[in-house]
């Protein structure tokens, strides 16, 4: 009897032990979320009369460096970057200065977010070590923000710089010399603050400094600047708009792209450029068209006779204004482009759009008498045409009816291309949707500073969808547009050329002003949206 009780006792005891073991499982405690703390600096932070070339920073825990070469901002910039060691986990950092320091100057080393604790990666945000080679620390500051002059999104890692305006100052300083002071927006902000400044007059510049040399490369880097010099001390908040300046037109050596065309790369604005191609004394007829999304022209020519497998060449002359340059284009017996007309829109034509045929080669002419547009009842539809040569597009405009089917016929010889080739019979079929499948957007502009203006609707990726050019009308109607979420972009067209123009640092010209309506506009099918847009600054 007692043996049975003992069995039950031992069983209950064993279960209790297992239960207690489960409840007592160690979970490691709370996660460390604290950033490292600087325990000691030698010399101390904000020291004056700095004489040495080494700094030792000691922390309360093991730290590691992350992207220190990109995050570390030294102001004023040094020609030779400081050497930061060790690159492995440690409780201290050594900073070795490899440059000659300026006398009576306050320096700051902003580590950004490059110092992290070794275990959890908690950053010591914007840690800054400051010292002066003189008897005091400069303590003035200047603040502001940056934006892109055209797009809604602003770039990361933008350097904001001050150049001292003294007897050594010149307008070319951004190409040749380092700034007096510099800071960087890094990867998380569009605001900036330049600190530890001395009183004086400065040029304020923002630069997308891709090669980190504090000098402008106009071919690849955006720049923004304050036209008027700024004085320090100053309590104003400055806004700087970044732009990619076009610079002067310059062409590059062309390369053959087919048997009757070549690519010509360029920088600047290609408008009004003049091209001549010669084979000996024979001048060839030339047409230049745009290459989508590239700074290149496609130069079309009627090639002279080329013997099989024999390399030949053409003389190319490029001229615009006072710019002129000559090249030699090597050409081989390559396959020639042929006439090929394809619809841009596909089988469905939006009620608010023209019907467009894109051509694979420039057109020389077209004959309306050999073109016919009919609806689903075979009734002829009146239309007009226009040819956009730079984009090689033949556009058909007519009164588009909803829920209609159309047939466009091009009889033989309706179009003739640059090489004198004509089309065979071509037939295109397309249809329209119901008007209720589209929406309407009416904008009422208020406080327009001046006309003309360009009013644009862009999609979520900032791709242009619709545009309206207004010379004096504040009421803008976008009818029968695709249901979507749009952003409104307003451009003040100062030079009245119907396009946005960027600035120019050398000419001290700012970009044409661009204003974004702060909220997105949701246009739905069969909806009429009326939206007031106040352009008051």
Buried (B, 14 or more C-beta within 10 A) or exposed (E): EEEEEEEEEEEEEEEEEEEEEEEEEEEEEEEEEEBBEBEEBEBEBBBEEBEEEEBEBBBBBBBBBBEBEBBBBBBBBBEEBBEBEEEEBBBBBBBEBEEEBEEEBBBBBBBBBBBBBBEEEBBBEEBBBBBBBBEEBBEBBBBBBBBBBBBEEBBEBBBBBBBBBEEEBEEEBBEEBBBBBBBBBBEEBBEBEBBBBBEBBBBBBBBBBEEEEBBBBBEEBBBBBBEEEBEBEBEEEBEBBBBBBBBBBBBBEBBBBBBBBBBBBBBBBBEEBEBBBBBEEEEBEBBBBBEEEEBBBBBBBBBBEBEEEEEBEBBBBBBBEEEEBEBEBBBEBBEBBEBEBEBBEEEEBBBBBBBBBBBEBBBBEBEEEBBBBBBEEEEEBEBEBEBBBEBBBBBBBBEBBBEBBBBBBBBEBBBBBBBEBBBEEBEBEBBBBEBEBBBBBBBEBEEBEEBBBBBBBBBEEBEEBBBBBBEEBBEBEBBBBBEBEBBBBBBBBBEEEEEBBBBBBEEEBBBBBBBBBEEBBEBEEEEEBEBEBEBEE
